[in-house]
Amino acid sequence: MKFGEIEDVEGIAFYFSLLDGILGLAYDTISMHHLPTFIDSSNLEDKSFAFYLHLNPEKSYMTLPGYDKTAMTGDFQFHDVIEKKYWSLQLTSMSVGNTKVDTSGYKAIIDSGTSVLVGPDHIVNPLIEGIEVAMDCINLEELPDIKIVFDSTEYVLTSKDYVLEVDDPESGQRACMLAIMSQPFPEGFNYFIFGDSFMRKYYTYFDKNNDRVGFVLAANL
C-alpha cells in the first residue's frame, strides 16, 4: 500500500487536533495521484464498513468489513451513490418547519471526517433562520425539527441531534451550540456535507461493493 505524505497544511483543525493522518475511505478519483484507497487496497472480498458514532468517543467504533447488527434498530434504507468521488447521494430537499430550502443542483456528501453539517450560505442561512440556541441549553424543546430527504426517504433531525452540548472552559458548565454551519465553498463545489451530527442519529453503512450507503436509526449502546 502506498501513502501520500503531507508536507504543509492550513486550517485550525490541523493545528489543534490530534490527527496523525487521514485514512481516506471514499473513491480514488479524489485521492492523491489517484492512489488506491485503504479499502480498495485490502484483500477483503466484502469492501464495506460502518460507523457507530457517539458523543462519548470511547463508545464510537468502526466495523470493517460489514456492520454490527447490535448498533441498529431496524433495517437499512439504501441510497445509490450518484457520483464516485465522495460518498455522494441525491439530495432531494431540506426543510425546517414550513420552510423548504432550495437544494437544487446540490449533492449530499456523507462524511465521518466532518463533525457537523456544512453547506453554502444560500442553503444554510434560510435553514437556520430563527433557530436561536440558548447557551444554557434551556430552549432545546422549543426548537423545530429539520427534515432531510435523500431520494424519496425523509430523515428527521431534532434539536437534540443538531445542537451540541459542550463543556464551557470559562464557566466549567455545559453550553449549547448549533452543529450546522455555512462555509464559502469554491466555485463548482455543489455539495452539502452531512457529518457526525447526522451519523450519530443514523447508523451509517458504506457498501463499496454495490456503491450505496445505508441508514438506520442507531441503537443506544
Secondary structure as the mmCIF struct_conf table of DSSP 4:
data_model
#
loop_
_struct_conf.conf_type_id
_struct_conf.id
_struct_conf.beg_label_comp_id
_struct_conf.beg_label_asym_id
_struct_conf.beg_label_seq_id
_struct_conf.end_label_comp_id
_struct_conf.end_label_asym_id
_struct_conf.end_label_seq_id
HELX_LH_PP_P HELX_LH_PP_P1 GLY A 4 ILE A 6
BEND BEND1 GLY A 11 GLY A 11
HELX_RH_AL_P HELX_RH_AL_P1 ILE A 12 PHE A 16
BEND BEND2 SER A 17 SER A 17
BEND BEND3 ALA A 26 ALA A 26
HELX_RH_3T_P HELX_RH_3T_P1 ASP A 28 ILE A 30
BEND BEND4 SER A 31 SER A 31
HELX_RH_3T_P HELX_RH_3T_P2 MET A 32 HIS A 34
HELX_LH_PP_P HELX_LH_PP_P2 LEU A 35 THR A 37
HELX_RH_AL_P HELX_RH_AL_P2 PHE A 38 SER A 41
BEND BEND5 SER A 42 SER A 42
BEND BEND6 GLU A 45 GLU A 45
STRN STRN1 SER A 48 TYR A 52
BEND BEND7 LEU A 55 ASN A 56
HELX_RH_3T_P HELX_RH_3T_P3 PRO A 57 LYS A 59
STRN STRN2 TYR A 61 THR A 63
BEND BEND8 LEU A 64 GLY A 66
HELX_RH_3T_P HELX_RH_3T_P4 LYS A 69 ALA A 71
STRN STRN3 MET A 72 MET A 72
BEND BEND9 THR A 73 GLY A 74
STRN STRN4 GLN A 77 ASP A 80
BEND BEND10 ILE A 82 ILE A 82
STRN STRN5 GLU A 83 LYS A 84
TURN_TY1_P TURN_TY1_P1 LYS A 85 TYR A 86
STRN STRN6 TRP A 87 VAL A 96
TURN_TY1_P TURN_TY1_P2 GLY A 97 ASN A 98
STRN STRN7 THR A 99 VAL A 101
TURN_TY1_P TURN_TY1_P3 SER A 104 GLY A 105
STRN STRN8 LYS A 107 ILE A 110
TURN_TY1_P TURN_TY1_P4 SER A 112 GLY A 113
BEND BEND11 SER A 115 VAL A 116
STRN STRN9 LEU A 117 GLY A 119
HELX_RH_AL_P HELX_RH_AL_P3 ASP A 121 ILE A 128
TURN_TY1_P TURN_TY1_P5 GLU A 129 GLY A 130
TURN_TY1_P TURN_TY1_P6 MET A 135 ASP A 136
TURN_TY1_P TURN_TY1_P7 ILE A 138 ASN A 139
HELX_RH_3T_P HELX_RH_3T_P5 LEU A 140 GLU A 142
BEND BEND12 LEU A 143 LEU A 143
HELX_LH_PP_P HELX_LH_PP_P3 PRO A 144 ASP A 145
STRN STRN10 ILE A 146 PHE A 150
TURN_TY1_P TURN_TY1_P8 ASP A 151 SER A 152
STRN STRN11 THR A 153 LEU A 157
HELX_RH_AL_P HELX_RH_AL_P4 SER A 159 TYR A 162
STRN STRN12 VAL A 163 ASP A 167
TURN_TY1_P TURN_TY1_P9 PRO A 169 SER A 171
BEND BEND13 GLY A 172 GLN A 173
STRN STRN13 ARG A 174 LEU A 178
BEND BEND14 ALA A 179 ALA A 179
STRN STRN14 ILE A 180 SER A 182
HELX_LH_PP_P HELX_LH_PP_P4 PHE A 185 PRO A 186
TURN_TY1_P TURN_TY1_P10 GLU A 187 GLY A 188
STRN STRN15 TYR A 191 PHE A 194
HELX_RH_AL_P HELX_RH_AL_P5 ASP A 196 MET A 199
TURN_TY1_P TURN_TY1_P11 ARG A 200 LYS A 201
STRN STRN16 TYR A 202 ASP A 207
TURN_TY1_P TURN_TY1_P12 LYS A 208 ASP A 211
STRN STRN17 ARG A 212 LEU A 217
STRN STRN18 ALA A 218 ALA A 218
HELX_LH_PP_P HELX_LH_PP_P5 ALA A 219 ALA A 219
#
